[in-house]
Amino acid sequence: MTRNYRQEYDSYQGTEEQKKNRAQRNKARRDMKKKGLNVAGKDVAHKVALSKGGTNKDGVTLQSPTKNRSFKRNKDGSMK
């Protein structure tokens, strides 16, 4: 069975909420570049995750992709 990217975009990534989240992530990365920081190979991480109600104003930091993409999880798979 192949992955249906069109359906995935329509049902999740293309929603207004996710478009706004993606725009915030892109803006945070641009702002770090403007400050003169080398963001190559790094993730711009929000101190309060966007899925937890965070914004760029809450603060962002540079992290390695390994650190930014793995978090402690609850039994149901949600972030702690």
N, C-alpha and C positions, 0 to 999 in steps of 0.2 A: 504494500500500500504506500503510495507516495503522499508527500505532504502537500496540502492544498494551501498555498501561500495566499491566494486571492481570498479564500474564505477566512483565513486567519486575519488578514488585514481588515476585511469588512466587519468582522465580528469583534475585533479587539483593537488593533493598532490604528484603525481609521476612525475610532470614536473621538468625539470632541475632547473628552477628558485626556485621552492618551496623546492627542496632537498637542495639547497645551503642555503636558508633561515633557514631551520630546522637545518642544520649543524651549522650555526652561533648561533642559540638559544642554542643548546646543548653545544657549546664551551663556550659561555658566562656563562652558569650555572657551567660548570667544573672550569672555571677560578675563579668564586666566591668561590667555595668550596676550591680551592687551597689557596686562601687568608685567609682561616680559618673562613669564615662567615657561619653561620647556615642558610641554604637555605630551610630547611624543612618547608613545608606549605606556602612558598612564591614563587612569580614569579620573574624571572629575567627580568626586563623591559628595553627595549632600549629607551634612551632619545629621539632619532629620530626613529620612527617606521620603521621597515624593509620595510613595504609597501610604505613608503614615501622616500625610498632611504637611510635609516640609516644603519650603520654598528656597529660592536662592538667597533671600534675606536672612534665613536661619544659618547660613554659612555653608561654604563648600571647601573641600580640601583635595589635594592630589593624593591618589593611592595607586598601588599596583593593581592590575586587573584581578589578580588572585585574591587579594584582600577585599576588594570592593564587591566581588561577585559571590562570596560565600559568607553566610551569616548563620548564627544559631537559629534553629527552627523549633516551633512547637510541634506537638504530635500530629496536628492536622496539616503541617507543612507551611504555616504562616510564620512570619518573622517574629522573634521574641521582642 
